């Protein structure tokens, strides 16, 4: 364990996607499980990308120093 508390669930983004992008009725949105919402997001947006690791970030910063 890293000793850091887990990140809070991004409710604002989830609601914006479910209610706005998917145009779900509120009762349908609130009955979804987080896994169902994640599957819908992946179907529309593609798989989530892993965050940059330190060497990749350092390489990008060297190439684009602005």
FILO-281565 format. One record per atom (N, C-alpha, C): residue number from 1; residue in one letter; atom name; x, y, z. Coordinates in pm, whole numbers, plus 50000, padded with zeros to 5 digits. Example, Ala and Ser with C-alpha at 12.3 -4.5 7.8 and 13.67 -1.06 7.14 Angstrom:
<baros>
+-----+--------+-------+-------+-------+-------+
! num ! residu ! atome !    xx !    yy !    zz !
+-----+--------+-------+-------+-------+-------+
!   1 !      a !     N ! 51319 ! 49431 ! 50780 !
!   1 !      a !    CA ! 51230 ! 49550 ! 50780 !
!   1 !      a !     C ! 51320 ! 49670 ! 50780 !
!   2 !      s !     N ! 51285 ! 49775 ! 50708 !
!   2 !      s !    CA ! 51367 ! 49894 ! 50714 !
!   2 !      s !     C ! 51290 ! 50003 ! 50787 !
+-----+--------+-------+-------+-------+-------+
</baros>
This chain:
<baros>
+-----+--------+-------+-------+-------+-------+
! num ! residu ! atome !    xx !    yy !    zz !
+-----+--------+-------+-------+-------+-------+
!   1 !      x !     N ! 50083 ! 49880 ! 50000 !
!   1 !      x !    CA ! 50000 ! 50000 ! 50000 !
!   1 !      x !     C ! 50086 ! 50125 ! 50000 !
!   2 !      x !     N ! 50038 ! 50226 ! 49936 !
!   2 !      x !    CA ! 50114 ! 50350 ! 49925 !
!   2 !      x !     C ! 50093 ! 50443 ! 50043 !
!   3 !      x !     N ! 49994 ! 50416 ! 50126 !
!   3 !      x !    CA ! 49965 ! 50505 ! 50238 !
!   3 !      x !     C ! 49875 ! 50621 ! 50202 !
!   4 !      x !     N ! 49846 ! 50638 ! 50072 !
!   4 !      x !    CA ! 49757 ! 50745 ! 50029 !
!   4 !      x !     C ! 49614 ! 50694 ! 50026 !
!   5 !      x !     N ! 49518 ! 50779 ! 50059 !
!   5 !      x !    CA ! 49379 ! 50735 ! 50050 !
!   5 !      x !     C ! 49341 ! 50717 ! 49903 !
!   6 !      x !     N ! 49246 ! 50628 ! 49874 !
!   6 !      x !    CA ! 49204 ! 50610 ! 49735 !
!   6 !      x !     C ! 49142 ! 50738 ! 49681 !
!   7 !      x !     N ! 49154 ! 50755 ! 49550 !
!   7 !      x !    CA ! 49095 ! 50872 ! 49486 !
!   7 !      x !     C ! 48943 ! 50865 ! 49497 !
!   8 !      x !     N ! 48881 ! 50979 ! 49510 !
!   8 !      x !    CA ! 48735 ! 50986 ! 49517 !
!   8 !      x !     C ! 48676 ! 50948 ! 49381 !
!   9 !      x !     N ! 48560 ! 50887 ! 49384 !
!   9 !      x !    CA ! 48494 ! 50851 ! 49259 !
!   9 !      x !     C ! 48456 ! 50979 ! 49185 !
!  10 !      x !     N ! 48484 ! 50986 ! 49055 !
!  10 !      x !    CA ! 48457 ! 51109 ! 48978 !
!  10 !      x !     C ! 48309 ! 51122 ! 48940 !
!  11 !      x !     N ! 48225 ! 51154 ! 49040 !
!  11 !      x !    CA ! 48081 ! 51160 ! 49017 !
!  11 !      x !     C ! 48043 ! 51260 ! 48910 !
!  12 !      x !     N ! 48104 ! 51377 ! 48909 !
!  12 !      x !    CA ! 48067 ! 51479 ! 48809 !
!  12 !      x !     C ! 48091 ! 51427 ! 48668 !
!  13 !      x !     N ! 48205 ! 51365 ! 48645 !
!  13 !      x !    CA ! 48235 ! 51311 ! 48512 !
!  13 !      x !     C ! 48142 ! 51194 ! 48478 !
!  14 !      x !     N ! 48115 ! 51108 ! 48574 !
!  14 !      x !    CA ! 48026 ! 50994 ! 48550 !
!  14 !      x !     C ! 47885 ! 51041 ! 48515 !
!  15 !      x !     N ! 47836 ! 51139 ! 48589 !
!  15 !      x !    CA ! 47702 ! 51190 ! 48562 !
!  15 !      x !     C ! 47697 ! 51263 ! 48427 !
!  16 !      x !     N ! 47801 ! 51339 ! 48396 !
!  16 !      x !    CA ! 47805 ! 51408 ! 48267 !
!  16 !      x !     C ! 47804 ! 51308 ! 48152 !
!  17 !      x !     N ! 47878 ! 51200 ! 48168 !
!  17 !      x !    CA ! 47882 ! 51100 ! 48062 !
!  17 !      x !     C ! 47749 ! 51024 ! 48053 !
!  18 !      x !     N ! 47701 ! 50976 ! 48166 !
!  18 !      x !    CA ! 47579 ! 50895 ! 48165 !
!  18 !      x !     C ! 47455 ! 50973 ! 48127 !
!  19 !      x !     N ! 47439 ! 51089 ! 48187 !
!  19 !      x !    CA ! 47318 ! 51169 ! 48161 !
!  19 !      x !     C ! 47331 ! 51251 ! 48033 !
!  20 !      x !     N ! 47451 ! 51302 ! 48005 !
!  20 !      x !    CA ! 47472 ! 51387 ! 47889 !
!  20 !      x !     C ! 47505 ! 51311 ! 47762 !
!  21 !      x !     N ! 47614 ! 51237 ! 47765 !
!  21 !      x !    CA ! 47660 ! 51170 ! 47644 !
!  21 !      x !     C ! 47573 ! 51049 ! 47609 !
!  22 !      x !     N ! 47541 ! 50966 ! 47710 !
!  22 !      x !    CA ! 47458 ! 50849 ! 47683 !
!  22 !      x !     C ! 47309 ! 50883 ! 47680 !
!  23 !      x !     N ! 47274 ! 51000 ! 47733 !
!  23 !      x !    CA ! 47135 ! 51046 ! 47740 !
!  23 !      x !     C ! 47045 ! 50948 ! 47815 !
!  24 !      x !     N ! 47100 ! 50893 ! 47924 !
!  24 !      x !    CA ! 47022 ! 50803 ! 48007 !
!  24 !      x !     C ! 46924 ! 50883 ! 48091 !
!  25 !      x !     N ! 46809 ! 50826 ! 48118 !
!  25 !      x !    CA ! 46718 ! 50886 ! 48215 !
!  25 !      x !     C ! 46782 ! 50872 ! 48352 !
!  26 !      x !     N ! 46760 ! 50966 ! 48442 !
!  26 !      x !    CA ! 46824 ! 50957 ! 48574 !
!  26 !      x !     C ! 46802 ! 50824 ! 48645 !
!  27 !      x !     N ! 46680 ! 50769 ! 48638 !
!  27 !      x !    CA ! 46658 ! 50643 ! 48708 !
!  27 !      x !     C ! 46739 ! 50529 ! 48647 !
!  28 !      x !     N ! 46761 ! 50530 ! 48515 !
!  28 !      x !    CA ! 46845 ! 50429 ! 48452 !
!  28 !      x !     C ! 46992 ! 50448 ! 48491 !
!  29 !      x !     N ! 47036 ! 50573 ! 48493 !
!  29 !      x !    CA ! 47174 ! 50600 ! 48532 !
!  29 !      x !     C ! 47201 ! 50550 ! 48674 !
!  30 !      x !     N ! 47114 ! 50584 ! 48768 !
!  30 !      x !    CA ! 47139 ! 50549 ! 48908 !
!  30 !      x !     C ! 47123 ! 50400 ! 48936 !
!  31 !      x !     N ! 47060 ! 50326 ! 48845 !
!  31 !      x !    CA ! 47051 ! 50181 ! 48863 !
!  31 !      x !     C ! 47171 ! 50108 ! 48805 !
!  32 !      x !     N ! 47255 ! 50177 ! 48728 !
!  32 !      x !    CA ! 47375 ! 50114 ! 48670 !
!  32 !      x !     C ! 47478 ! 50089 ! 48779 !
!  33 !      x !     N ! 47554 ! 49983 ! 48761 !
!  33 !      x !    CA ! 47669 ! 49961 ! 48849 !
!  33 !      x !     C ! 47788 ! 50035 ! 48790 !
!  34 !      x !     N ! 47890 ! 50064 ! 48869 !
!  34 !      x !    CA ! 48011 ! 50127 ! 48813 !
!  34 !      x !     C ! 48071 ! 50045 ! 48699 !
!  35 !      x !     N ! 48065 ! 49912 ! 48708 !
!  35 !      x !    CA ! 48120 ! 49829 ! 48599 !
!  35 !      x !     C ! 48038 ! 49846 ! 48471 !
!  36 !      x !     N ! 47908 ! 49857 ! 48484 !
!  36 !      x !    CA ! 47825 ! 49878 ! 48365 !
!  36 !      x !     C ! 47855 ! 50013 ! 48301 !
!  37 !      x !     N ! 47872 ! 50116 ! 48384 !
!  37 !      x !    CA ! 47906 ! 50248 ! 48331 !
!  37 !      x !     C ! 48043 ! 50244 ! 48264 !
!  38 !      x !     N ! 48139 ! 50176 ! 48327 !
!  38 !      x !    CA ! 48273 ! 50165 ! 48268 !
!  38 !      x !     C ! 48267 ! 50092 ! 48134 !
!  39 !      x !     N ! 48185 ! 49988 ! 48124 !
!  39 !      x !    CA ! 48171 ! 49915 ! 47997 !
!  39 !      x !     C ! 48111 ! 50005 ! 47889 !
!  40 !      x !     N ! 48012 ! 50084 ! 47926 !
!  40 !      x !    CA ! 47952 ! 50177 ! 47829 !
!  40 !      x !     C ! 48053 ! 50281 ! 47785 !
!  41 !      x !     N ! 48133 ! 50331 ! 47879 !
!  41 !      x !    CA ! 48235 ! 50430 ! 47844 !
!  41 !      x !     C ! 48339 ! 50369 ! 47750 !
!  42 !      x !     N ! 48382 ! 50247 ! 47779 !
!  42 !      x !    CA ! 48482 ! 50182 ! 47693 !
!  42 !      x !     C ! 48426 ! 50156 ! 47554 !
!  43 !      x !     N ! 48297 ! 50119 ! 47547 !
!  43 !      x !    CA ! 48236 ! 50095 ! 47416 !
!  43 !      x !     C ! 48233 ! 50222 ! 47332 !
!  44 !      x !     N ! 48211 ! 50337 ! 47396 !
!  44 !      x !    CA ! 48203 ! 50462 ! 47321 !
!  44 !      x !     C ! 48338 ! 50530 ! 47301 !
!  45 !      x !     N ! 48425 ! 50520 ! 47400 !
!  45 !      x !    CA ! 48550 ! 50597 ! 47398 !
!  45 !      x !     C ! 48673 ! 50513 ! 47370 !
!  46 !      x !     N ! 48660 ! 50381 ! 47373 !
!  46 !      x !    CA ! 48775 ! 50293 ! 47360 !
!  46 !      x !     C ! 48834 ! 50265 ! 47497 !
!  47 !      x !     N ! 48927 ! 50171 ! 47503 !
!  47 !      x !    CA ! 48985 ! 50135 ! 47633 !
!  47 !      x !     C ! 49062 ! 50250 ! 47696 !
!  48 !      x !     N ! 49060 ! 50254 ! 47827 !
!  48 !      x !    CA ! 49134 ! 50357 ! 47900 !
!  48 !      x !     C ! 49283 ! 50337 ! 47878 !
!  49 !      x !     N ! 49354 ! 50446 ! 47869 !
!  49 !      x !    CA ! 49500 ! 50439 ! 47853 !
!  49 !      x !     C ! 49566 ! 50446 ! 47988 !
!  50 !      x !     N ! 49676 ! 50374 ! 47999 !
!  50 !      x !    CA ! 49755 ! 50379 ! 48123 !
!  50 !      x !     C ! 49821 ! 50516 ! 48134 !
!  51 !      x !     N ! 49839 ! 50566 ! 48255 !
!  51 !      x !    CA ! 49907 ! 50695 ! 48270 !
!  51 !      x !     C ! 50053 ! 50684 ! 48226 !
!  52 !      x !     N ! 50110 ! 50797 ! 48192 !
!  52 !      x !    CA ! 50251 ! 50799 ! 48152 !
!  52 !      x !     C ! 50339 ! 50755 ! 48267 !
!  53 !      x !     N ! 50443 ! 50677 ! 48232 !
!  53 !      x !    CA ! 50541 ! 50646 ! 48335 !
!  53 !      x !     C ! 50648 ! 50755 ! 48333 !
!  54 !      x !     N ! 50731 ! 50758 ! 48435 !
!  54 !      x !    CA ! 50830 ! 50865 ! 48450 !
!  54 !      x !     C ! 50927 ! 50874 ! 48331 !
!  55 !      x !     N ! 50984 ! 50763 ! 48281 !
!  55 !      x !    CA ! 51075 ! 50775 ! 48166 !
!  55 !      x !     C ! 51008 ! 50832 ! 48040 !
!  56 !      x !     N ! 50884 ! 50792 ! 48015 !
!  56 !      x !    CA ! 50814 ! 50845 ! 47898 !
!  56 !      x !     C ! 50788 ! 50993 ! 47914 !
!  57 !      x !     N ! 50746 ! 51035 ! 48033 !
!  57 !      x !    CA ! 50724 ! 51177 ! 48059 !
!  57 !      x !     C ! 50853 ! 51255 ! 48044 !
!  58 !      x !     N ! 50963 ! 51203 ! 48098 !
!  58 !      x !    CA ! 51093 ! 51272 ! 48086 !
!  58 !      x !     C ! 51133 ! 51286 ! 47939 !
!  59 !      x !     N ! 51109 ! 51182 ! 47859 !
!  59 !      x !    CA ! 51140 ! 51189 ! 47717 !
!  59 !      x !     C ! 51058 ! 51295 ! 47646 !
!  60 !      x !     N ! 50929 ! 51303 ! 47678 !
!  60 !      x !    CA ! 50844 ! 51406 ! 47617 !
!  60 !      x !     C ! 50888 ! 51546 ! 47659 !
!  61 !      x !     N ! 50925 ! 51561 ! 47786 !
!  61 !      x !    CA ! 50969 ! 51693 ! 47834 !
!  61 !      x !     C ! 51100 ! 51734 ! 47767 !
!  62 !      x !     N ! 51185 ! 51638 ! 47738 !
!  62 !      x !    CA ! 51311 ! 51668 ! 47669 !
!  62 !      x !     C ! 51284 ! 51709 ! 47524 !
!  63 !      x !     N ! 51188 ! 51640 ! 47459 !
!  63 !      x !    CA ! 51157 ! 51670 ! 47319 !
!  63 !      x !     C ! 51080 ! 51801 ! 47304 !
!  64 !      x !     N ! 50996 ! 51832 ! 47400 !
!  64 !      x !    CA ! 50912 ! 51952 ! 47394 !
!  64 !      x !     C ! 50930 ! 52034 ! 47522 !
!  65 !      x !     N ! 51040 ! 52108 ! 47530 !
!  65 !      x !    CA ! 51074 ! 52176 ! 47655 !
!  65 !      x !     C ! 50991 ! 52300 ! 47688 !
!  66 !      x !     N ! 50896 ! 52335 ! 47609 !
!  66 !      x !    CA ! 50819 ! 52456 ! 47638 !
!  66 !      x !     C ! 50739 ! 52436 ! 47763 !
+-----+--------+-------+-------+-------+-------+
</baros>
